[in-house]
Amino acid sequence: MDYFKILLTIHILTGGIALFVGSIILFTKKGNQTHQKSGKVYFSALLTSSLVSLLMAILHGNIFLFIVGIFTAYMLLSGTRYLKIKSISDIHFADWTLAITITLFGLGFVSLGSYILIHEDFFGIVLLVFGGICWMFAIQDFKNFRNKSKVNNFWLTTHIQRMTGSYIASATAFLVVNNTILPGVVSWLLPTAILTPLIVIWVRKYQVMNQK
């Protein structure tokens, strides 16, 4: 029995569902029943896809598949957790564990990216960018957990950022696998470049600033 092919089939199926449902969520009204129900399907499908991708990466020694899997799982888990964090009293051990874990992976991405870039492979830029994003979110977590956020409803804005970030990771994986035209570095960074402005717009729309 070819276990890798079974994993690949599950990965493609669940990833495709997540990409389709995620596209619907992006352009529907936030917070209504359609959004909530679609969000549950999206979370389950993409988390399954990302966890399966980790197994595939380990079996085939694919570092880049492993990176996308880690990044996606973190975005999903932390993004979902933030819906339950209305104040710092709601923060659990699991939240700190996620923040510390992504900090360490960010260090690994930056270190590996620097090593690759020094050896004149510009793909190292991709690792540096993703490592920097990991640290950016980790710093945001630590500020939120210590009640240092300037946003009163940080739980909502962070949820938006993380879930959209998970979609970016999913879209990136799809584009990289199917790309036959764009340069490799461009295909890795294009979804981030396109969707990051949307995150900024949505956060500004929904955030309630601390008046202190």
C-alpha positions in Angstrom: 0.0 0.0 0.0 1.4 3.4 -1.0 0.8 5.5 2.1 2.2 8.7 0.5 -0.4 8.5 -2.4 -3.2 8.2 0.2 -1.9 11.2 2.1 -1.5 13.1 -1.1 -5.1 12.4 -2.1 -6.4 13.5 1.3 -4.1 16.6 1.1 -5.4 17.6 -2.3 -9.0 17.0 -1.5 -9.1 18.8 1.8 -6.9 21.6 0.5 -9.1 22.1 -2.5 -12.2 22.3 -0.2 -10.5 24.8 2.0 -9.4 27.0 -0.9 -12.9 27.0 -2.3 -14.7 27.7 0.9 -12.0 30.2 2.0 -12.6 32.2 -1.2 -16.3 32.4 -0.3 -15.5 33.6 3.2 -13.2 36.3 2.0 -16.0 38.0 0.1 -19.0 37.4 2.3 -20.2 39.5 5.3 -18.2 38.8 8.4 -19.9 37.3 11.4 -23.2 36.1 9.8 -24.4 32.5 9.8 -22.9 31.8 6.4 -19.6 33.0 7.6 -19.7 31.0 10.8 -20.8 27.7 9.1 -18.3 28.1 6.3 -15.6 28.9 8.8 -16.0 25.6 10.5 -15.8 23.7 7.2 -12.7 25.8 6.2 -11.0 25.2 9.6 -11.5 21.4 9.5 -10.5 21.0 5.9 -7.4 23.2 6.0 -6.2 21.9 9.4 -6.5 18.3 8.0 -4.6 19.3 4.8 -1.8 21.1 6.7 -1.3 18.2 9.2 -1.2 15.7 6.4 1.3 17.9 4.6 3.6 17.6 7.6 3.5 13.9 7.4 4.2 14.1 3.6 7.1 16.5 4.2 8.6 14.1 6.8 8.3 11.1 4.5 9.9 12.9 1.5 12.2 15.3 3.4 10.5 18.3 1.8 11.4 21.3 3.9 9.3 23.8 2.0 6.1 21.6 2.4 6.9 21.4 6.1 7.2 25.2 6.3 3.8 25.8 4.7 2.2 23.1 6.9 3.6 24.6 10.1 2.7 28.2 9.1 -0.9 27.2 8.1 -1.5 25.1 11.2 -0.4 28.0 13.5 -2.5 30.5 11.7 -5.6 28.3 12.0 -5.1 27.3 15.6 -4.2 30.7 16.9 -6.8 32.4 14.8 -9.6 30.1 16.2 -8.3 30.5 19.7 -8.6 34.3 19.5 -12.3 34.0 19.1 -12.4 32.7 22.7 -10.0 35.3 24.1 -12.0 38.3 25.0 -9.6 39.3 27.8 -6.2 38.2 29.2 -8.0 36.1 31.7 -9.1 33.8 28.9 -5.5 33.1 27.8 -4.5 29.5 28.4 -1.2 27.5 28.4 -2.0 26.4 24.8 -1.9 30.0 23.6 1.5 30.6 25.1 2.7 27.3 23.6 1.6 28.3 20.1 3.3 31.7 20.5 6.6 30.2 21.7 6.5 27.5 19.0 6.1 29.9 16.1 8.9 32.0 17.6 11.2 29.1 17.4 10.1 28.1 13.9 10.6 31.7 12.8 14.2 31.5 14.1 14.6 28.3 12.1 13.2 29.9 8.9 15.4 33.0 9.2 18.5 31.0 9.9 18.0 28.6 7.0 17.0 31.5 4.7 20.2 33.4 5.6 22.3 30.3 5.0 20.7 29.7 1.6 20.9 33.4 0.6 24.6 33.4 1.5 25.1 30.5 -0.9 23.6 32.7 -3.7 20.2 31.0 -3.8 17.6 33.8 -3.8 14.9 31.4 -2.6 16.3 32.2 0.8 14.3 35.5 0.6 11.2 33.4 0.8 12.3 31.9 4.1 13.4 35.2 5.5 9.9 36.7 4.6 8.0 33.8 6.3 10.4 33.9 9.3 9.8 37.6 9.7 6.0 37.1 9.5 6.3 34.4 12.2 8.1 36.8 14.5 5.6 39.6 13.7 2.7 37.4 14.8 4.6 36.1 17.8 5.3 39.6 19.0 1.7 40.5 18.5 0.7 37.4 20.6 3.0 38.4 23.5 1.6 42.0 23.5 -2.0 40.7 23.5 -1.3 38.2 26.2 0.3 40.9 28.4 -2.6 43.3 27.8 -0.3 45.7 25.9 -2.5 45.9 22.8 -3.7 49.3 21.6 -6.8 47.7 20.2 -9.7 46.9 22.6 -11.1 44.2 20.4 -7.7 42.6 19.6 -9.3 39.2 19.6 -11.4 40.1 16.6 -8.8 41.8 14.5 -6.2 39.1 15.3 -8.7 36.5 14.3 -9.1 38.2 10.9 -5.4 38.5 10.4 -4.7 34.9 11.3 -7.5 33.3 9.3 -6.7 35.4 6.3 -3.0 34.4 6.8 -4.0 30.7 6.7 -5.8 31.3 3.4 -2.6 33.1 2.1 -0.6 30.0 3.0 -3.1 27.7 1.3 -3.2 29.9 -1.9 0.6 30.0 -1.9 0.9 26.2 -1.8 -1.6 25.9 -4.6 0.2 28.5 -6.8 3.6 27.1 -6.1 2.6 23.5 -7.0 0.7 24.5 -10.2 2.8 27.5 -11.4 4.5 27.0 -14.8 5.0 30.7 -15.7 6.1 32.8 -12.8 9.6 32.8 -11.2 9.7 30.6 -8.1 10.2 33.5 -5.6 7.3 35.4 -7.2 4.9 32.5 -6.9 5.8 32.1 -3.2 5.2 35.8 -2.4 2.4 36.8 -4.7 -0.6 35.8 -2.5 1.0 37.6 0.4 1.5 40.7 -1.7 -2.1 40.7 -3.0 -4.0 39.8 0.2 -2.0 41.7 2.9 -3.6 45.0 1.9 -7.1 43.4 2.4 -6.0 42.4 5.9 -5.1 46.0 6.6 -8.4 47.3 5.3 -10.5 44.8 7.3 -8.6 45.4 10.5 -9.0 49.2 10.2 -12.7 48.6 9.5 -13.4 46.5 12.6 -10.9 47.6 15.2 -11.8 49.6 18.2 -8.8 51.5 19.5 -8.0 51.8 23.2 -8.7 55.4 24.3 -6.2 55.4 27.2 
